[in-house]
Amino acid sequence: MANLNLYIGTYCPFCRKVENFIEDNNISGVNYINIDKDKEAREHLVEVGGKKQVPCLFVDEKPMYESMDIINYLKENYL
């Protein structure tokens, strides 16, 4: 299983969409990192991913943006 870190924002509806998918499908092993509460995480997201956009799923430190791309990746690899 890959190392999965999901960068989210507190009031982001697209983040919530991904979180709901993960919860509804009982996908385990996803670490949630809220960039609104963790300044260092926000800086890491920008440094590695190149932008402050959330949601962003890091799969073994490779960033993946866009909620539907993240959901499709999880469907293909974790369901």
N, CA, C and O atoms as CSV, one atom per row, in Angstrom:
chain,resi,resn,atom,element,x,y,z
A,1,MET,N,N,0.839,-1.181,0.000
A,1,MET,CA,C,0.000,0.000,0.000
A,1,MET,C,C,0.882,1.242,0.000
A,1,MET,O,O,1.879,1.309,0.719
A,2,ALA,N,N,0.509,2.208,-0.802
A,2,ALA,CA,C,1.260,3.455,-0.903
A,2,ALA,C,C,1.037,4.315,0.331
A,2,ALA,O,O,0.049,4.153,1.047
A,3,ASN,N,N,1.958,5.220,0.565
A,3,ASN,CA,C,1.823,6.205,1.633
A,3,ASN,C,C,0.912,7.318,1.106
A,3,ASN,O,O,1.279,8.016,0.162
A,4,LEU,N,N,-0.275,7.490,1.707
A,4,LEU,CA,C,-1.272,8.449,1.236
A,4,LEU,C,C,-1.456,9.573,2.235
A,4,LEU,O,O,-1.844,9.340,3.380
A,5,ASN,N,N,-1.178,10.796,1.801
A,5,ASN,CA,C,-1.402,11.993,2.604
A,5,ASN,C,C,-2.338,12.907,1.833
A,5,ASN,O,O,-2.009,13.367,0.740
A,6,LEU,N,N,-3.508,13.169,2.405
A,6,LEU,CA,C,-4.494,14.027,1.764
A,6,LEU,C,C,-4.455,15.404,2.407
A,6,LEU,O,O,-4.810,15.570,3.574
A,7,TYR,N,N,-4.021,16.385,1.632
A,7,TYR,CA,C,-3.996,17.772,2.087
A,7,TYR,C,C,-5.367,18.370,1.813
A,7,TYR,O,O,-5.876,18.321,0.693
A,8,ILE,N,N,-5.952,18.938,2.866
A,8,ILE,CA,C,-7.306,19.475,2.781
A,8,ILE,C,C,-7.354,20.877,3.375
A,8,ILE,O,O,-6.415,21.321,4.036
A,9,GLY,N,N,-8.466,21.565,3.126
A,9,GLY,CA,C,-8.748,22.850,3.745
A,9,GLY,C,C,-10.018,22.729,4.565
A,9,GLY,O,O,-10.856,21.868,4.299
A,10,THR,N,N,-10.156,23.579,5.547
A,10,THR,CA,C,-11.285,23.503,6.480
A,10,THR,C,C,-12.634,23.690,5.793
A,10,THR,O,O,-13.572,22.948,6.083
A,11,TYR,N,N,-12.752,24.650,4.904
A,11,TYR,CA,C,-14.040,24.986,4.308
A,11,TYR,C,C,-14.111,24.671,2.813
A,11,TYR,O,O,-14.853,25.321,2.076
A,12,CYS,N,N,-13.360,23.702,2.376
A,12,CYS,CA,C,-13.285,23.361,0.956
A,12,CYS,C,C,-14.306,22.273,0.609
A,12,CYS,O,O,-14.190,21.151,1.102
A,13,PRO,N,N,-15.307,22.582,-0.232
A,13,PRO,CA,C,-16.315,21.568,-0.572
A,13,PRO,C,C,-15.737,20.397,-1.371
A,13,PRO,O,O,-16.232,19.274,-1.274
A,14,PHE,N,N,-14.703,20.654,-2.151
A,14,PHE,CA,C,-14.089,19.578,-2.927
A,14,PHE,C,C,-13.310,18.629,-2.018
A,14,PHE,O,O,-13.247,17.427,-2.272
A,15,CYS,N,N,-12.723,19.176,-0.963
A,15,CYS,CA,C,-12.049,18.350,0.041
A,15,CYS,C,C,-13.066,17.465,0.735
A,15,CYS,O,O,-12.836,16.273,0.941
A,16,ARG,N,N,-14.188,18.060,1.090
A,16,ARG,CA,C,-15.228,17.305,1.786
A,16,ARG,C,C,-15.755,16.175,0.907
A,16,ARG,O,O,-16.069,15.092,1.400
A,17,LYS,N,N,-15.848,16.433,-0.396
A,17,LYS,CA,C,-16.289,15.411,-1.350
A,17,LYS,C,C,-15.350,14.202,-1.302
A,17,LYS,O,O,-15.810,13.061,-1.267
A,18,VAL,N,N,-14.053,14.448,-1.301
A,18,VAL,CA,C,-13.069,13.367,-1.241
A,18,VAL,C,C,-13.136,12.670,0.118
A,18,VAL,O,O,-13.113,11.441,0.189
A,19,GLU,N,N,-13.219,13.450,1.190
A,19,GLU,CA,C,-13.317,12.865,2.534
A,19,GLU,C,C,-14.550,11.964,2.646
A,19,GLU,O,O,-14.473,10.870,3.204
A,20,ASN,N,N,-15.679,12.424,2.118
A,20,ASN,CA,C,-16.908,11.616,2.156
A,20,ASN,C,C,-16.734,10.309,1.386
A,20,ASN,O,O,-17.187,9.255,1.831
A,21,PHE,N,N,-16.082,10.383,0.236
A,21,PHE,CA,C,-15.846,9.173,-0.543
A,21,PHE,C,C,-14.996,8.183,0.246
A,21,PHE,O,O,-15.296,6.989,0.277
A,22,ILE,N,N,-13.943,8.674,0.878
A,22,ILE,CA,C,-13.062,7.815,1.668
A,22,ILE,C,C,-13.846,7.170,2.818
A,22,ILE,O,O,-13.740,5.967,3.057
A,23,GLU,N,N,-14.622,7.980,3.514
A,23,GLU,CA,C,-15.405,7.469,4.648
A,23,GLU,C,C,-16.490,6.497,4.196
A,23,GLU,O,O,-16.675,5.447,4.812
A,24,ASP,N,N,-17.210,6.836,3.127
A,24,ASP,CA,C,-18.304,5.992,2.640
A,24,ASP,C,C,-17.815,4.627,2.155
A,24,ASP,O,O,-18.552,3.642,2.195
A,25,ASN,N,N,-16.568,4.583,1.700
A,25,ASN,CA,C,-16.015,3.343,1.160
A,25,ASN,C,C,-15.028,2.670,2.109
A,25,ASN,O,O,-14.345,1.718,1.732
A,26,ASN,N,N,-14.958,3.168,3.339
A,26,ASN,CA,C,-14.100,2.568,4.371
A,26,ASN,C,C,-12.660,2.361,3.910
A,26,ASN,O,O,-12.057,1.318,4.164
A,27,ILE,N,N,-12.122,3.365,3.232
A,27,ILE,CA,C,-10.734,3.298,2.793
A,27,ILE,C,C,-9.859,3.731,3.960
A,27,ILE,O,O,-10.022,4.823,4.505
A,28,SER,N,N,-8.939,2.866,4.332
A,28,SER,CA,C,-8.071,3.168,5.469
A,28,SER,C,C,-6.671,3.537,4.990
A,28,SER,O,O,-6.311,3.312,3.834
A,29,GLY,N,N,-5.910,4.095,5.885
A,29,GLY,CA,C,-4.525,4.422,5.586
A,29,GLY,C,C,-4.289,5.783,4.963
A,29,GLY,O,O,-3.189,6.072,4.491
A,30,VAL,N,N,-5.325,6.628,4.957
A,30,VAL,CA,C,-5.183,7.983,4.414
A,30,VAL,C,C,-4.963,8.938,5.583
A,30,VAL,O,O,-5.786,9.013,6.495
A,31,ASN,N,N,-3.861,9.659,5.551
A,31,ASN,CA,C,-3.552,10.659,6.575
A,31,ASN,C,C,-4.088,12.006,6.108
A,31,ASN,O,O,-3.749,12.469,5.019
A,32,TYR,N,N,-4.923,12.636,6.927
A,32,TYR,CA,C,-5.478,13.956,6.609
A,32,TYR,C,C,-4.572,15.036,7.174
A,32,TYR,O,O,-4.165,14.983,8.334
A,33,ILE,N,N,-4.262,16.020,6.330
A,33,ILE,CA,C,-3.417,17.134,6.750
A,33,ILE,C,C,-4.130,18.428,6.363
A,33,ILE,O,O,-4.292,18.722,5.179
A,34,ASN,N,N,-4.552,19.192,7.357
A,34,ASN,CA,C,-5.307,20.412,7.119
A,34,ASN,C,C,-4.344,21.596,7.023
A,34,ASN,O,O,-3.697,21.962,8.004
A,35,ILE,N,N,-4.258,22.182,5.843
A,35,ILE,CA,C,-3.305,23.281,5.633
A,35,ILE,C,C,-3.744,24.571,6.308
A,35,ILE,O,O,-2.942,25.493,6.455
A,36,ASP,N,N,-5.014,24.652,6.725
A,36,ASP,CA,C,-5.479,25.834,7.458
A,36,ASP,C,C,-5.025,25.799,8.908
A,36,ASP,O,O,-4.988,26.833,9.574
A,37,LYS,N,N,-4.683,24.629,9.395
A,37,LYS,CA,C,-4.272,24.467,10.791
A,37,LYS,C,C,-2.780,24.171,10.944
A,37,LYS,O,O,-2.261,24.162,12.060
A,38,ASP,N,N,-2.094,23.930,9.834
A,38,ASP,CA,C,-0.690,23.536,9.878
A,38,ASP,C,C,0.101,24.324,8.836
A,38,ASP,O,O,0.120,23.977,7.655
A,39,LYS,N,N,0.746,25.379,9.291
A,39,LYS,CA,C,1.492,26.266,8.389
A,39,LYS,C,C,2.613,25.524,7.674
A,39,LYS,O,O,2.839,25.746,6.484
A,40,GLU,N,N,3.310,24.655,8.376
A,40,GLU,CA,C,4.408,23.895,7.758
A,40,GLU,C,C,3.880,22.975,6.659
A,40,GLU,O,O,4.526,22.805,5.625
A,41,ALA,N,N,2.718,22.386,6.881
A,41,ALA,CA,C,2.119,21.530,5.858
A,41,ALA,C,C,1.745,22.341,4.622
A,41,ALA,O,O,1.930,21.883,3.494
A,42,ARG,N,N,1.217,23.546,4.833
A,42,ARG,CA,C,0.865,24.426,3.711
A,42,ARG,C,C,2.119,24.776,2.912
A,42,ARG,O,O,2.102,24.762,1.681
A,43,GLU,N,N,3.190,25.085,3.609
A,43,GLU,CA,C,4.453,25.404,2.932
A,43,GLU,C,C,4.983,24.193,2.171
A,43,GLU,O,O,5.500,24.336,1.063
A,44,HIS,N,N,4.859,23.003,2.755
A,44,HIS,CA,C,5.301,21.770,2.087
A,44,HIS,C,C,4.478,21.535,0.820
A,44,HIS,O,O,5.025,21.168,-0.220
A,45,LEU,N,N,3.168,21.746,0.909
A,45,LEU,CA,C,2.295,21.579,-0.251
A,45,LEU,C,C,2.735,22.479,-1.396
A,45,LEU,O,O,2.827,22.030,-2.539
A,46,VAL,N,N,3.005,23.734,-1.102
A,46,VAL,CA,C,3.429,24.685,-2.134
A,46,VAL,C,C,4.824,24.322,-2.658
A,46,VAL,O,O,5.076,24.378,-3.861
A,47,GLU,N,N,5.711,23.955,-1.758
A,47,GLU,CA,C,7.092,23.630,-2.152
A,47,GLU,C,C,7.153,22.400,-3.052
A,47,GLU,O,O,7.838,22.413,-4.074
A,48,VAL,N,N,6.451,21.354,-2.684
A,48,VAL,CA,C,6.531,20.099,-3.431
A,48,VAL,C,C,5.529,20.058,-4.577
A,48,VAL,O,O,5.859,19.623,-5.680
A,49,GLY,N,N,4.311,20.509,-4.318
A,49,GLY,CA,C,3.263,20.447,-5.328
A,49,GLY,C,C,3.247,21.625,-6.272
A,49,GLY,O,O,2.712,21.535,-7.377
A,50,GLY,N,N,3.830,22.731,-5.845
A,50,GLY,CA,C,3.902,23.899,-6.701
A,50,GLY,C,C,2.734,24.869,-6.560
A,50,GLY,O,O,2.753,25.945,-7.157
A,51,LYS,N,N,1.718,24.504,-5.778
A,51,LYS,CA,C,0.587,25.400,-5.578
A,51,LYS,C,C,-0.127,25.051,-4.278
A,51,LYS,O,O,0.081,23.979,-3.709
A,52,LYS,N,N,-0.973,25.974,-3.814
A,52,LYS,CA,C,-1.666,25.820,-2.539
A,52,LYS,C,C,-3.052,25.190,-2.714
A,52,LYS,O,O,-3.888,25.283,-1.815
A,53,GLN,N,N,-3.294,24.567,-3.830
A,53,GLN,CA,C,-4.611,24.010,-4.138
A,53,GLN,C,C,-4.888,22.741,-3.331
A,53,GLN,O,O,-4.041,21.856,-3.214
A,54,VAL,N,N,-6.097,22.683,-2.783
A,54,VAL,CA,C,-6.578,21.477,-2.112
A,54,VAL,C,C,-7.917,21.092,-2.724
A,54,VAL,O,O,-8.628,21.966,-3.221
A,55,PRO,N,N,-8.282,19.825,-2.705
A,55,PRO,CA,C,-7.543,18.728,-2.112
A,55,PRO,C,C,-6.336,18.341,-2.958
A,55,PRO,O,O,-6.311,18.529,-4.174
A,56,CYS,N,N,-5.363,17.806,-2.285
A,56,CYS,CA,C,-4.180,17.270,-2.948
A,56,CYS,C,C,-3.803,15.982,-2.241
A,56,CYS,O,O,-3.523,15.978,-1.042
A,57,LEU,N,N,-3.797,14.902,-2.984
A,57,LEU,CA,C,-3.398,13.615,-2.439
A,57,LEU,C,C,-1.965,13.354,-2.839
A,57,LEU,O,O,-1.641,13.282,-4.024
A,58,PHE,N,N,-1.104,13.212,-1.838
A,58,PHE,CA,C,0.269,12.817,-2.106
A,58,PHE,C,C,0.327,11.296,-2.033
A,58,PHE,O,O,0.050,10.700,-0.992
A,59,VAL,N,N,0.687,10.687,-3.138
A,59,VAL,CA,C,0.865,9.237,-3.205
A,59,VAL,C,C,2.369,9.009,-3.252
A,59,VAL,O,O,3.010,9.259,-4.272
A,60,ASP,N,N,2.923,8.539,-2.153
A,60,ASP,CA,C,4.373,8.371,-2.037
A,60,ASP,C,C,5.106,9.653,-2.448
A,60,ASP,O,O,6.074,9.617,-3.208
A,61,GLU,N,N,4.621,10.783,-1.927
A,61,GLU,CA,C,5.205,12.116,-2.133
A,61,GLU,C,C,5.039,12.665,-3.551
A,61,GLU,O,O,5.706,13.637,-3.906
A,62,LYS,N,N,4.174,12.071,-4.364
A,62,LYS,CA,C,3.848,12.629,-5.681
A,62,LYS,C,C,2.454,13.239,-5.590
A,62,LYS,O,O,1.499,12.533,-5.266
A,63,PRO,N,N,2.311,14.552,-5.872
A,63,PRO,CA,C,1.012,15.206,-5.697
A,63,PRO,C,C,0.011,14.880,-6.800
A,63,PRO,O,O,0.366,14.748,-7.972
A,64,MET,N,N,-1.258,14.753,-6.386
A,64,MET,CA,C,-2.364,14.555,-7.311
A,64,MET,C,C,-3.464,15.536,-6.909
A,64,MET,O,O,-3.950,15.516,-5.778
A,65,TYR,N,N,-3.844,16.391,-7.851
A,65,TYR,CA,C,-4.868,17.394,-7.595
A,65,TYR,C,C,-6.190,16.967,-8.239
A,65,TYR,O,O,-6.261,15.960,-8.944
A,66,GLU,N,N,-7.217,17.748,-7.980
A,66,GLU,CA,C,-8.566,17.586,-8.522
A,66,GLU,C,C,-9.302,16.451,-7.818
A,66,GLU,O,O,-8.856,15.303,-7.817
A,67,SER,N,N,-10.421,16.792,-7.229
A,67,SER,CA,C,-11.175,15.835,-6.418
A,67,SER,C,C,-11.573,14.585,-7.206
A,67,SER,O,O,-11.461,13.480,-6.675
A,68,MET,N,N,-12.026,14.718,-8.439
A,68,MET,CA,C,-12.450,13.540,-9.203
A,68,MET,C,C,-11.256,12.676,-9.599
A,68,MET,O,O,-11.387,11.453,-9.664
A,69,ASP,N,N,-10.112,13.266,-9.860
A,69,ASP,CA,C,-8.910,12.476,-10.144
A,69,ASP,C,C,-8.508,11.667,-8.912
A,69,ASP,O,O,-8.122,10.503,-9.020
A,70,ILE,N,N,-8.605,12.295,-7.746
A,70,ILE,CA,C,-8.277,11.611,-6.489
A,70,ILE,C,C,-9.264,10.471,-6.249
A,70,ILE,O,O,-8.855,9.358,-5.917
A,71,ILE,N,N,-10.542,10.737,-6.411
A,71,ILE,CA,C,-11.567,9.712,-6.212
A,71,ILE,C,C,-11.373,8.561,-7.193
A,71,ILE,O,O,-11.459,7.396,-6.805
A,72,ASN,N,N,-11.113,8.873,-8.450
A,72,ASN,CA,C,-10.897,7.808,-9.444
A,72,ASN,C,C,-9.663,6.979,-9.106
A,72,ASN,O,O,-9.676,5.759,-9.267
A,73,TYR,N,N,-8.613,7.619,-8.647
A,73,TYR,CA,C,-7.408,6.882,-8.235
A,73,TYR,C,C,-7.742,5.931,-7.088
A,73,TYR,O,O,-7.342,4.767,-7.100
A,74,LEU,N,N,-8.473,6.431,-6.107
A,74,LEU,CA,C,-8.835,5.591,-4.962
A,74,LEU,C,C,-9.745,4.437,-5.383
A,74,LEU,O,O,-9.602,3.321,-4.884
A,75,LYS,N,N,-10.679,4.701,-6.300
A,75,LYS,CA,C,-11.562,3.634,-6.813
A,75,LYS,C,C,-10.740,2.528,-7.462
A,75,LYS,O,O,-10.961,1.345,-7.206
A,76,GLU,N,N,-9.801,2.923,-8.295
A,76,GLU,CA,C,-9.004,1.959,-9.057
A,76,GLU,C,C,-8.029,1.174,-8.172
A,76,GLU,O,O,-7.709,0.024,-8.472
A,77,ASN,N,N,-7.565,1.783,-7.103
A,77,ASN,CA,C,-6.498,1.164,-6.334
A,77,ASN,C,C,-6.881,0.662,-4.945
A,77,ASN,O,O,-6.136,-0.112,-4.344
A,78,TYR,N,N,-8.041,1.093,-4.422
A,78,TYR,CA,C,-8.375,0.746,-3.040
A,78,TYR,C,C,-9.771,0.166,-2.847
A,78,TYR,O,O,-10.174,-0.091,-1.713
A,79,LEU,N,N,-10.514,-0.046,-3.927
A,79,LEU,CA,C,-11.834,-0.668,-3.778
A,79,LEU,C,C,-11.822,-2.063,-4.364
A,79,LEU,O,O,-12.841,-2.753,-4.337
